[in-house]
Amino acid sequence: MTTSVDQSRRGVLSPDVTAWAQRSDALGKLWIGGSARRARSGGTFEVVDPSTLEVIRAVADGSGEDATKAVDAAAEAFTAWSTAPPRMRSEVLRRAYDLMIAEADRLAALISWENGKSLVDSHSEVTYAAEFFRWFSEEAVRSDGDFVVAPGGGTRSLVTSRAVGVAALVTPWNFPVAMVTRKVAPALAAGCTVVLKPAAETPLSALAVAELLARAGTPAGAVNVVPAVDAPAVVGTLLSDPRVRKLSFTGSTRVGRLLLEQAAQRVLNCSMELGGNAPLIIGPDADLAQAVEGAMVAKFRNGGQACTAANRLYVHESLAPDFLRAFGERVAGLRVGPSRYEGPDVGPLISRAAVRTVTDLVAGALEAGARLAHQADVDPSLAGFFFPPTVLADVPMDAEILEAEIFGPVAPVVTWSDQDELLASVNRGEYGLASYVFSRDLQWAMSIAERLDTGMVGVNRGLVSDPAAPFGGVKQSGLGREGARDGLREFQESQFQSIAWA
């Protein structure tokens, strides 16, 4: 993927970033009640650089007991924060935006170090993440309400919105800053206080956001972070605490189902952003250059480790040879390596298990009749969890890889000719998060988009995420929406007052 970013400036971790990540008190402990604290057990776990397998640092390993202490702090802070003037909450979020933009280089380097994604992707993530602070700083002062004459007369109806309460937030490792701000920003804007359980693979980024929010002016207890290896113990404690009134989770559909079962015991308000298996459809009259560029972004951003990643590419038979040649050349030219040193296009996968999963999916596709058309080079001396960006051609419509969320840099290409058969294939399965359509005929593209069972559609572009737009899926890809006005409403409840009127 070509880029104009100055890699000489951003290609190596500076001593300042290294010292901050390895020695900062805030980045090595739990964040509860506005300060860094040791886990009550005294235990820690290691955060590993997936590019080199080197240990970055040890982080406090939270427990259910620590989660309860975090809820104590959040509950104590809730009344003052939820009743604070909306403008005050707005200004705190705006200061958080300014701080994040000012520290973008440092945060991007931290993301690349613990997550492994390229620095180009990390800088894009920080910019995107900061926008949630800016957007919800503006939404914080625009809470919905209503005042109407009741249809039967004699009364007036007043409807107001108020904060749900203490919110439990659970975030994944693939966007360790953006997934935090996408939840924390609307929660704080609505007046909620939060307890965040970040992924054990990437806790440093979440702790950095908490420390940044403290500098922006969030009161002690408004934001709490409990990193932990034993996620079920921490999250289970949060879900069973009667003071927690909201769960917002981003992760796999499998885990989401389990959490919904637990949340049902308390009829807990839930938002779920779950798995995806995005199709990318290229019509017969698509602009080839635009389609190739869009496919590169939709497939290889973050090394394919995104719920919105294009997992299956459906190319019309008239364009398939030219698309495979142009797309394959781009993929074969991708630079793969440790982003903290070389500034590559694609970094490692997050774990050894992830490499095994992607390897097995490719092997299964080849056994089913697919052909390995193009592949980038990977230095065999690299120690990290690397997998070569790969293009598979002639993939059968019923191949297992087309049903899976690949979460890796593999692009299976299917050739299509019959539109009804295409739509039947695209819409089958449990996922319905994102999809992409490319065509010069905008009417055709939009008619196809309307027939896709997904919550989001990119038309002639490989990105669908925008803080000002509702992000979420249908079917088993989730419940609720993040971003836009919808994101604020996820953390609010309505109260209706019926007023006698002479």
Long-range contacts (C-beta under 8 A, 24 or more apart in sequence): 1-120, 1-296, 1-297, 1-300, 1-330, 1-334, 1-345, 3-120, 3-345, 5-119, 5-120, 5-123, 5-343, 7-119, 7-343, 10-105, 10-108, 10-109, 10-119, 10-123, 10-343, 11-119, 11-341, 11-342, 11-343, 12-340, 12-341, 13-109, 13-113, 13-340, 14-109, 16-106, 17-106, 17-109, 17-110, 17-113, 20-106, 20-110, 21-56, 21-57, 21-110, 21-113, 21-114, 21-204, 22-56, 22-57, 24-211, 26-207, 26-208, 26-210, 26-211, 27-57, 27-59, 27-204, 27-207, 27-208, 27-211, 28-57, 28-58, 28-59, 28-60, 28-207, 29-59, 29-60, 29-207, 30-60, 30-62, 30-66, 30-70, 30-224, 30-225, 30-226, 30-227, 31-207, 31-210, 31-211, 31-223, 31-224, 31-225, 32-66, 32-69, 32-70, 32-73, 32-224, 32-225, 32-226, 33-69, 33-72, 33-73, 33-76, 33-220, 33-221, 33-224, 34-73, 34-214, 34-219, 34-220, 34-221, 35-220, 39-63, 39-66, 40-65, 40-66, 40-69, 41-65, 45-200, 45-227, 45-229, 47-114, 47-201, 47-202, 47-203, 47-204, 49-113, 49-114, 49-116, 49-338, 49-340, 49-384, 50-115, 50-116, 50-201, 50-347, 50-348, 50-349, 50-350, 50-351, 50-384, 50-385, 51-116, 51-337, 51-338, 51-339, 51-340, 51-341, 51-347, 51-348, 51-382, 51-384, 52-338, 52-383, 52-384, 53-383, 53-384, 53-385, 56-113, 56-114, 56-204, 57-204, 59-203, 59-204, 59-207, 59-227, 60-227, 61-227, 61-228, 61-229, 61-230, 62-197, 62-226, 62-227, 62-228, 62-234, 63-228, 63-230, 63-233, 63-234, 64-233, 64-234, 64-236, 64-237, 65-237, 66-226, 66-228, 66-234, 67-195, 67-197, 67-226, 67-233, 67-234, 67-235, 67-237, 67-238, 67-241, 68-237, 68-241, 70-195, 70-224, 70-225, 70-226, 71-166, 71-195, 71-224, 71-238, 71-241, 71-243, 71-244, 73-220, 73-221, 73-224, 74-166, 74-193, 74-194, 74-195, 74-221, 74-222, 74-224, 74-243, 75-166, 75-193, 75-243, 76-221, 77-193, 77-219, 77-220, 77-221, 77-222, 78-163, 78-165, 78-166, 78-192, 78-193, 80-219, 81-188, 81-191, 81-192, 81-193, 81-219, 81-222, 82-162, 82-163, 82-191, 82-192, 82-193, 83-191, 84-191, 86-140, 86-141, 86-143, 87-140, 87-141, 89-140, 89-188, 89-189, 89-191, 90-137, 90-138, 90-140, 90-141, 90-189, 91-137, 91-217, 92-137, 92-188, 92-213, 92-216, 92-217, 92-218, 93-133, 93-134, 93-136, 93-137, 93-140, 93-185, 93-188, 93-189, 93-216, 94-133, 94-134, 94-137, 95-215, 95-216, 95-217, 96-130, 96-133, 96-137, 96-185, 96-212, 96-213, 96-216, 96-218, 97-130, 97-131, 97-133, 97-134, 97-137, 99-212, 99-215, 99-216, 100-126, 100-129, 100-130, 100-133, 100-181, 100-209, 100-212, 101-127, 101-130, 103-212, 104-130, 107-177, 107-205, 107-208, 109-340, 110-204, 110-205, 110-208, 111-176, 111-177, 111-202, 111-205, 112-339, 112-340, 112-347, 113-204, 113-340, 114-176, 114-201, 114-202, 114-203, 114-204, 114-205, 115-173, 115-174, 115-176, 115-201, 115-202, 115-205, 115-347, 115-350, 116-303, 116-338, 116-339, 116-347, 116-348, 116-349, 116-350, 116-384, 116-385, 117-302, 117-303, 117-305, 117-339, 117-347, 118-303, 118-339, 118-343, 118-344, 118-345, 118-346, 118-347, 119-339, 119-340, 119-343, 120-343, 120-345, 121-301, 121-302, 121-347, 122-339, 124-301, 125-175, 125-177, 125-178, 126-177, 128-178, 128-465, 128-467, 129-175, 129-177, 129-178, 129-180, 129-181, 129-182, 129-209, 130-181, 131-467, 132-178, 132-181, 132-182, 132-185, 132-186, 132-467, 132-483, 133-181, 133-185, 134-467, 135-185, 135-467, 135-468, 135-483, 136-185, 136-186, 136-188, 136-189, 136-467, 136-487, 136-488, 137-185, 137-189, 139-186, 139-189, 139-485, 139-487, 139-488, 140-188, 140-189, 140-190, 140-488, 142-485, 143-190, 143-488, 143-492, 144-485, 144-489, 149-501, 150-498, 154-500, 154-501, 155-498, 155-499, 155-500, 155-501, 156-498, 156-499, 156-501, 157-496, 157-497, 157-498, 157-499, 158-496, 158-497, 158-498, 158-499, 159-494, 159-495, 159-496, 159-497, 160-494, 160-495, 160-497, 161-190, 161-489, 161-492, 161-493, 161-494, 161-495, 162-191, 162-492, 162-493, 162-495, 163-190, 163-191, 163-192, 163-491, 163-492, 163-493, 164-190, 164-192, 164-245, 164-246, 164-269, 164-491, 164-492, 164-493, 165-192, 165-243, 165-244, 165-245, 165-246, 166-192, 166-193, 166-194, 166-195, 166-243, 166-244, 166-245, 166-246, 167-192, 167-193, 167-194, 167-195, 167-244, 167-245, 167-246, 167-247, 167-248, 167-491, 168-194, 168-195, 168-197, 168-235, 168-238, 168-239, 168-244, 168-246, 168-247, 168-248, 169-194, 169-195, 169-196, 169-197, 169-248, 169-249, 170-196, 170-197, 170-231, 170-235, 170-247, 170-248, 170-249, 170-250, 170-251, 170-259, 171-196, 171-197, 171-198, 171-199, 171-206, 171-250, 172-199, 172-250, 172-251, 173-199, 173-200, 173-201, 173-202, 173-350, 174-302, 174-305, 174-306, 174-307, 174-350, 174-407, 175-302, 175-306, 176-202, 176-204, 176-205, 176-206, 177-205, 177-206, 177-208, 177-209, 179-250, 180-205, 180-206, 180-209, 181-209, 182-467, 182-471, 182-482, 182-483, 182-487, 183-248, 183-250, 183-482, 184-209, 184-213, 184-223, 185-487, 186-482, 186-487, 186-488, 186-490, 186-491, 187-246, 187-248, 187-491, 188-213, 188-218, 188-222, 188-223, 189-488, 189-491, 190-488, 190-491, 190-492, 191-491, 192-246, 192-491, 193-221, 193-222, 193-223, 193-224, 194-222, 194-223, 194-224, 195-224, 195-225, 195-226, 195-238, 195-244, 196-223, 196-224, 196-225, 196-226, 197-225, 197-226, 197-227, 197-228, 197-231, 197-234, 197-235, 197-238, 198-225, 198-227, 200-227, 200-228, 200-229, 200-231, 201-350, 201-351, 203-227, 235-259, 236-262, 239-263, 239-265, 239-266, 239-268, 240-265, 240-266, 242-266, 244-268, 245-269, 246-270, 246-271, 246-490, 246-491, 247-271, 248-482, 248-490, 248-491, 249-273, 250-274, 250-307, 252-405, 253-430, 253-431, 253-476, 253-477, 256-478, 257-476, 269-493, 270-479, 270-480, 271-478, 271-479, 271-480, 271-481, 271-482, 271-490, 272-478, 272-479, 272-480, 273-307, 273-471, 273-472, 273-473, 273-477, 273-478, 273-480, 273-482, 274-307, 274-433, 274-473, 274-476, 274-477, 274-478, 275-307, 275-405, 275-431, 275-433, 275-476, 275-477, 276-307, 276-308, 276-309, 276-311, 276-405, 276-431, 276-433, 276-434, 276-473, 276-477, 277-311, 277-312, 277-402, 277-403, 277-404, 277-405, 277-429, 277-431, 277-433, 278-308, 278-309, 278-310, 278-311, 278-312, 278-433, 278-434, 278-435, 278-436, 278-454, 279-310, 279-311, 279-312, 279-313, 279-314, 279-426, 279-435, 279-436, 279-452, 280-310, 280-312, 280-313, 280-314, 280-435, 280-436, 280-437, 280-438, 280-462, 281-314, 281-422, 281-426, 281-435, 281-436, 281-437, 281-438, 281-448, 282-313, 282-314, 282-315, 282-316, 282-319, 282-323, 282-438, 282-439, 283-316, 283-437, 283-438, 283-439, 283-440, 283-441, 283-444, 283-445, 283-448, 284-316, 284-318, 284-319, 284-439, 285-439, 285-440, 285-441, 286-316, 286-319, 286-438, 286-439, 286-440, 287-438, 287-440, 287-460, 288-319, 288-322, 288-323, 288-326, 289-326, 290-438, 290-460, 291-319, 291-323, 291-438, 292-323, 292-326, 292-327, 292-330, 293-462, 294-436, 294-438, 294-458, 294-460, 294-461, 294-462, 295-327, 295-411, 295-436, 295-462, 296-327, 296-330, 296-331, 296-462, 297-461, 297-462, 297-463, 298-436, 298-458, 298-462, 298-463, 299-409, 299-411, 299-462, 300-331, 300-334, 300-345, 300-346, 300-389, 300-409, 300-411, 301-462, 301-463, 303-346, 303-347, 303-348, 303-349, 303-408, 303-409, 304-406, 304-407, 304-408, 304-409, 304-410, 305-349, 305-350, 305-354, 305-407, 305-408, 306-407, 307-405, 307-433, 307-434, 307-477, 308-433, 308-434, 308-456, 308-464, 308-465, 309-406, 309-407, 310-411, 310-436, 310-462, 311-402, 311-404, 311-405, 311-406, 311-412, 312-395, 312-401, 312-402, 312-412, 312-414, 313-411, 313-412, 313-413, 313-414, 314-414, 314-415, 314-416, 314-422, 314-425, 314-426, 315-413, 315-414, 315-415, 315-416, 316-415, 316-416, 316-417, 317-415, 317-416, 317-417, 320-413, 320-415, 323-413, 324-373, 324-374, 324-391, 324-393, 324-413, 327-374, 327-391, 327-411, 327-413, 328-373, 328-374, 328-391, 329-374, 331-374, 331-375, 331-376, 331-389, 331-390, 331-391, 331-411, 332-374, 332-375, 332-376, 332-377, 332-389, 333-376, 334-376, 334-389, 334-409, 335-376, 336-376, 336-377, 336-378, 336-379, 336-386, 336-388, 336-389, 337-379, 337-382, 337-386, 338-382, 338-384, 346-376, 346-389, 346-409, 347-384, 347-386, 348-384, 348-385, 348-386, 348-387, 349-385, 349-386, 349-387, 349-407, 349-408, 350-385, 351-385, 352-385, 354-385, 354-407, 354-408, 355-385, 355-386, 355-387, 355-408, 357-407, 357-408, 358-387, 358-406, 358-407, 358-408, 358-409, 358-410, 359-387, 361-400, 361-401, 361-404, 361-406, 361-408, 361-410, 362-390, 362-392, 362-401, 362-410, 364-399, 364-400, 364-401, 365-392, 365-395, 365-399, 365-400, 365-401, 365-412, 366-392, 368-395, 368-396, 368-398, 368-399, 368-400, 368-401, 369-394, 369-395, 369-396, 369-399, 370-394, 370-395, 370-396, 370-399, 370-401, 370-412, 373-413, 397-421, 397-425, 403-429, 405-431, 423-448, 423-451, 423-452, 426-452, 427-451, 427-452, 427-453, 430-475, 430-476, 430-477, 431-473, 431-475, 431-476, 431-477, 432-473, 432-474, 432-475, 432-476, 432-477, 433-472, 433-473, 433-477, 433-478, 434-458, 434-464, 434-473, 436-461, 436-462, 436-464, 455-481
